[in-house]
């Protein structure tokens, strides 16, 4: 490979390092470097000076003052000479002008080269005759490269949209997982963290692959842009410049092909349907199921408790012994079992009943006219009203909008965590969880019974 010609070296020295073209109206700064006048003004306008009134030279970073800018007329004259210097290209071997083009070798040659043995029998054409056809080929090559460049830009835009779409999917999936797991927070805290971790890893891996694709596309697009500029500059040059190594240039262009990155499937692998995965809530809750029976000694006189103490109905008022343990104002009854620690779960079959109250209360809850069904008075329960539907007996009351009417209610109690939750065991879905509380006394199952709405406590094995 021959070294650069003097003409090419002169062009390089006269090239502006900002726009990479021959300088127009060259201006010099205090460090000695020169740039196009407009390029220098644009550079100063868009840069923040590191020091007051001082800017760093784009090439050597030496500070310069705006006041130091001076026209470089001598360099301007030299650039005019370079622009008009078309006869500088001469044969390195013979020193003659390169006025012929060898079609066989695709090289510029002089008249002496044509007579040399290595070009004997070759087809040669005067430069001015050969140039138009090859110039047309180069222009077609530029058009093709621009089409490939446009396709790269489309791919980059598509990849950027994929990144945004993927992040949106990830965000929506996170929100869904968070919502599903909130209902089962006390049971599934570790599983929730595990799924979110896996989802984040999936996000990270896919975004990394998409990022690599995007970066590769950008690099190839930039390289293509540089190649296009080089060919466009060649087409603007002299005939000799157009034909210099033109076949090599065309060969490189023909080898350029659009390299489409491997498509990344934007389908989530980390899907989480909580009820399906934990077949569900029922199975997990029933790990803590206890056998609950009704305590007849606490039952209101209007309630009738079955012999097996598992069913209660609202009947006629009976004369019973007066007892501080018995509910005297409201038709309520307690379970026999008391809870002071650990996790416990029991179920109540409400059937097609139209009204009931179910929950837990403190052992020492008021049972007369002054009884109030609120957490601050030691009662945590939910209610079905004929008029208002489902209600959580909080302060103030919270109305519950259930999609399906539960036939079987599950009550879960975690004494240490201060959690009391209710579940629709017909569907395995969460109904309501009371705010965290502390329990200073023994907790017992609590039931309020209405007419035509019997309650049944199924044994755990059912």
Beta strands, then each sheet from edge to edge (+ up, - down):
strand 1: 26-28
strand 2: 34-36
strand 3: 54-56
strand 4: 63-65
strand 5: 70-71
strand 6: 100-102
strand 7: 107-109
strand 8: 124-126
strand 9: 303-305
strand 10: 311-314
strand 11: 332-339
strand 12: 343-349
strand 13: 356-362
strand 14: 379-385
strand 15: 389-392
strand 16: 398-400
strand 17: 408-414
strand 18: 419-424
strand 19: 429-433
strand 20: 443-449
strand 21: 455-456
sheet 1: 2+ 1- 5+
sheet 2: 3+ 4-
sheet 3: 7+ 6- 8+
sheet 4: 9+ 10- 21+
sheet 5: 11+ 20- 13+ 14- 15+ 16-
sheet 6: 12+ 17- 18+ 19-
end
